[in-house]
Structures are given as C-alpha cells and as structure tokens.
Amino acid sequence: MVNNIIEVTSENFVELVIKGSEELPVIVDFWAPWCSPCKQLTPIIEKAVNNFPGKVILAKVNIDDNQSIASQMQIQSIPMVYAFFNGQVVDGFQGNIPESQVLEFIKKVSELCGPPPDLKENLEKLELSIRSSNWEEGLYLSNIILDNDQNNIDACNGKTLSLIGLNKFKEAKDFLSILPEEILNDNTIKNLISKIEVAEKSFEASRNFLHLEKILNDNPKDIKAHIDLSNAFFGKGKISECYQLLIEAIKIDPKWNDQEARKKLISFINSHDLNSEEAKKARRQLSSILFN
C-alpha cells in the first residue's frame, strides 16, 4: 500500500510538497505537540486522507521543529491546513472544523489531478456490462476501478449489482457494510439495499418455480399466485414474464391487498432497469389500466 501520510521538515519541504504537488495534490497540516486542537484535528485528517489512496498526500509539519517553514508560510496560529497543487497553495482552512467538512475538503483536493487515464474507459465498459447483465465482467471491472479509487460511486454500484446478479447476496451485503458513511448516504448506494432484498427473495422463490406455476395454473384468478410466481420469474431473470404476470394481476383486481400487485411491479422496475423496454411497456400498460 502506498504511504500517503508523510512527515516533512524544512530540508525536504520543497522536494516533497512544492515539487511533489506537481504529481499529486499535497495537503499540509501545520501542528505542534502542545496544541490541543491539533491533536483533535490531525487524526480526522489522517482518517479522511486514507479514503483517497493514490490521489492525495498528507504532509505533517511540526512548526516547533521547522520554524523557518512556519515563518515563510506566515503561520500565525494552528492548526493550519494548506492544500498545494502544481507547486501553489490552492486551498486551506484554519482551526478545527467538523469531520464532514474535513472529508469534503480532502475529496475536493483529491479531484484536482483528475481521474486516471483508464478510469473513464473502464467505467464505460462497466456500464455496458451491467446493461447486458454480464455480471462476471461487471465484477471484474468494478474491482479494477476500486483498486485505484475505492470510493468511486459507479464502481461500488457496479460491484454490488454484479454480486446481486451472480446471486451472491451475502457478499453484496458484506461489501456495502464496509463502505464509508459518506458513500452509504449516496442515493444510488441507498437504493442497493432494497435491490438486494428483492433479488434475494426472488431467487428463493425461483427454487419453487414449478410448484408456484402449478398453483397459478390451478387457480388462474388467484392474485397471490400471480405475485408469488412473478417473484420466481424475477429470480430467474425472466423480467418480461414477471412484469406481465403482475399486469394480469392488476387487471383482475387493481386494489387487491392495498394494491400489492402494483407496488410489487414498481418495486421490480426500480430494482431492475427503469429505462428497459420491458419497464416502458409495463408502465404504459399500468397507466392504461389505472387511468382508463
């Protein structure tokens, strides 16, 4: 693992900070052993910087041991934090600020150097893999992206969807459980939790496919049988058949059990692909039933 937290002195400040910031942004934390606010802030900065390996460097400068640097930088009070990029100070803050603001500051600085050259290409390939339900390739590409950018939202989403597609529900849950809070709060990632639940239930239902199919054949007006079998179809990846079963159930009785069939259809559409042809057709049919 690349060490992205370093101690800097007057002797190597130019080499590690000024010249070093031509390759990666460098955040400089000016501190002193006697400074209580520094002791509170520094661990927060270190934790945040570790979320962006290979994208930003944290340089710690003890001003007691390096007074010439503190004088040149006109440090009047500490903690003082500056961000360097291409040899210049580009941002900074003084004093303690909330952890969420520290993280936002470091995220902003980490983005100065732009994405790795192959990131855009891999993200485009990942999107195609997910659209074509090529889950093995999706998982492979997601891991490549996450190796270089562990907080990439699209890659986190792609990896989770790929694990769901491979019926690796526990691995999907375990992966989400280790993501940082700021990633989990993203709406894209939040939606994955319900997708795992829907897919897991559908997969379990698919194991009883023949039994559920017989129940519906014996009771063609049984709405619950329609819903149960739609779960099995969804678990088998037969999306069109799943949607059509629910449309049939809604036609029989749109208000049954507090509109359960309609809610199930919307849940499946949201969990699969809002823009798929199957989803568009189902939405048109649903509107026709409900508003005619």
KATARA-V184566 format. One record per run of one state. SS is the DSSP state (2 for helix, 1 for strand, 0 for the rest). FROM is the first residue (numbers start at 0). TO is the last residue. If there is no record, write none. Layout:
BEGIN
<<SS | FROM | TO> <SS | FROM | TO>>
END
This chain:
BEGIN
<<0 | 0 | 3> <1 | 4 | 6> <0 | 7 | 11> <2 | 12 | 21> <0 | 22 | 23> <1 | 24 | 30> <0 | 31 | 34> <2 | 35 | 48> <0 | 49 | 54> <1 | 55 | 61> <0 | 62 | 65> <2 | 66 | 71> <0 | 72 | 78> <1 | 79 | 84> <0 | 85 | 86> <1 | 87 | 93> <0 | 94 | 97> <2 | 98 | 109> <0 | 110 | 117> <2 | 118 | 130> <0 | 131 | 133> <2 | 134 | 147> <0 | 148 | 151> <2 | 152 | 164> <0 | 165 | 167> <2 | 168 | 176> <0 | 177 | 179> <2 | 180 | 183> <0 | 184 | 185> <2 | 186 | 205> <0 | 206 | 207> <2 | 208 | 217> <0 | 218 | 221> <2 | 222 | 234> <0 | 235 | 237> <2 | 238 | 251> <0 | 252 | 254> <2 | 255 | 271> <0 | 272 | 275> <2 | 276 | 290> <0 | 291 | 291>>
END
